[in-house]
C-alpha cells in the first residue's frame, strides 16, 4: 500500500481525490493505467483508465486520463465522447479537474489560446505536476518559448510524473531547437 500511496501522490494532478477517494480496485487499475501512460502505451492506458472508471463510476478523473490517452493515440472522436461524458458531471468535479476538462475541450476545438489559459490555471494550482508538462506543450504551440521552458524546468526528469516519460525529452529538445 505504501508504494501505491507514493504513486498516487506523484500523480495527484489528475486523480482529483478532493472530490471523493476512488474504490481501491479502481485506484489499482488507475495506477496500472498511469504506468502504461508513462511508457507511452496510450491504448493500453486508455483501456485501464476506462476499467478504473467502470470499477468506480464516481472516479471521473479516470475518464479524463483516458481521454488524454486517446488523444495521444490519435483517437480524437473517442476522446471527445469521454470529455462529453465528464462534462455531464462537471458540477461534481473539483475546480482543478474542471480546468483539465476545459483544457481538453479547447484542444479538441483547436482553440490553443483558450487551452493555454485553462492549463495555466491547472498548473498554478498544483505546481510540479503533469499540468506543468501540459502547460509547456501548450505554451510551445502558442509560441511562448520562454514560458514553455520555464514550465518544463519546474519538473525533474528523475521524478514522477516525468521519470521514464520519453516525451519530456522530446519536448525539451523541441523547445531548445
N, C-alpha and C positions, 0 to 999 in steps of 0.2 A: 504493500500500500504506500510506503514511503516513496518509492520510485514514481508511482502514479501521481502523488502529490507534487513532487518536483516537476514532473512533466506538465501537470495541469497549471502550475504557477507559471511555467515557461510560456504557455500558450494562452494566458488569460485574456489577451486582447480580443479573442473571438469566441471564447467559451461562455461568457456572459452569465457567470454564477450569481450576479447581483439579483437577478430576477428569481430564479429557482434552481437549486442544485439538481443535476440530472440523476436519473436512476443509475446505480452502479454499473449494470451491464451496458447501458447506453454510453456511460463515460469510458468504459474499456474499449468499446467499438470506436468511439471518437478518438481515443489515443492511438489506436491502430491506424485510423484514418490519417492522423497527423504524421505518423511515421511514414506512411505511403506518400503523403503530401511532400514531406521533406526530401524524399527520394525522387520527387518529380514523377511519381506514378499516379497521374491525375485521375485516370478512370477508376483505378482501384480505390483511391482516396474518396472519390465521389460516392462509390458504392458503399464504402464503410461509413461515411458520414450519413448517408441515407438510412443505413441499418441502425445507426445510433438514434436517429430521429424516430424510426419505426419502433424502437425499443422504448422510447420515451417521447410521446408526441408534444410534450412541453419543452423539449430540448431544441428550440427553434434555431439556436446558433449553429447546430449541426447542419441545418439546411443552408445557412449562409456559407459555411465552409464547403459544402457540396457544390453550391453554385460557383464558387471561386474555382474549384477543381474542374468543373465542367467548362468554365470559361477558358482555363488554361489548356484544356484538351481540345478546344475549338468548337465545343458544342454550345453555341450561344442560345439556341432555341430552348434547350433543356434548362440552361441557366435562367433564362427569362421566366420559364414556368415555375422554377423554385423561388425566384425572387417574388413573383406574384403570390405564391403560397405564403411566404414570410410576411409580405405586406398586409395580407389579410389579418395577421396577428400583430401588427405594428404596435398597437396600444399596450401589448404585453412585454415589449422589448425595453431594455434599458436605453437611455439616451445614447450611450456608446455604440450599442449594436444598431440603433436606428441610423447613426452616421454611416456605419458599414453598409447598411442596406441602401441608403441614398447614394453612396459611392458606387455601388454595384449597378444601381438603376441608371445613374448618369453615364457610367461607362458603356452600358448596353445601348444607350441612346446616342453615344458618340459625343456627348457633351463634356469634353475634357475640363473646361474651366469649372463647371459645377462638380465634377468628380473630384477635382483638386480641392475645392472648398470643403467638401464632405470628409475627405480622408485627412485633411489638415486637422479638422476637429477631433477625429478619432485618434490621431497621433498625439495631439496635445493632451488628451485625457489620460492616456496610458503610454507614457514615454518608454522607449526601449523595447517595444513590442513589434509584432509583424506590421502593425499600422505604419511604422516608420519606413519599412521597406516599400509598402504600397505608396506612401507619400513620395518616396524617391522616384518610383516608377512614374507616377502621375506628374510630378514636377518636371521630370525629364520630357515627358510627352507635351508639356506646356511650355517647354524651352526655358525653364528656370533651373539652369545647371547648378548654380551655387546652392540653391535650396535642395536640389536632389542630392548633391554630395553631402551637404550638412545633415540631411535626414539619414542617409545611409551610414554616415560616420557615427551616428548615435548607437549603432548596432555593432556588436562584436561578432566577427565571423566564427569565433571559437565557442560562442554560447548560443543556446536557443534564443530566438527562433531561427537563427541563421546557420548554426553549426550543421555542416553537411549539405546545405542548401546551395547547389551549384548556381542557380540564377542570381544569387547575391554577387558572385564574382563577375558574371556576365554583365550585370547592371553597372557594377563599379567600373569595369573596363569601358563600357559604352559611355558613361559619364565623362571619364578622363579623355576618351577619344574625341 
